[in-house]
Amino acid sequence: QVQLVESGGGLVQAGGSLRLSCAASERTFNRYAMGWFRQAPGKEREFVAAITWRGGRTSYAVSVKGRFTISRDNAQNTVYLQMNSLRPDDTAVYYCAARLSNSGVYYTPRSYDYWGQGTQVTVSS
């Protein structure tokens, strides 16, 4: 059982930056592909970014590409989401997710086995 704990959310003005962190309890964290998703009120959970187990490949939603960067530090069992040039429509609860996999990135919530509790990101205009 992998436990994921997100942190780093908060309130920021449009154009600002935040860095989200997701700490994993699993010692074999480097066997997991990781993803970030978000869910705004009244909307479905949507893909934001994903990274392979070694960090060699990343993928982004069109809406965040060029503004957000996903990375991971396997020595620290942590995955990050650097968010720059934030916009009000980035406001959502952000979740990290893990899937046991030694290849590939994954885009749908059902592809992941473990989820964090979420962290709120609010961008004011």
Beta strands, then each sheet from edge to edge (+ up, - down):
strand 1: 4-7
strand 2: 10-13
strand 3: 18-24
strand 4: 32-39
strand 5: 46-51
strand 6: 58-60
strand 7: 68-73
strand 8: 78-83
strand 9: 92-100
strand 10: 114-115
strand 11: 119-124
sheet 1: 1+ 3- 8+ 7-
sheet 2: 2+ 11+ 9- 4+ 5- 6+
sheet 3: 2+ 11+ 9- 10+
end
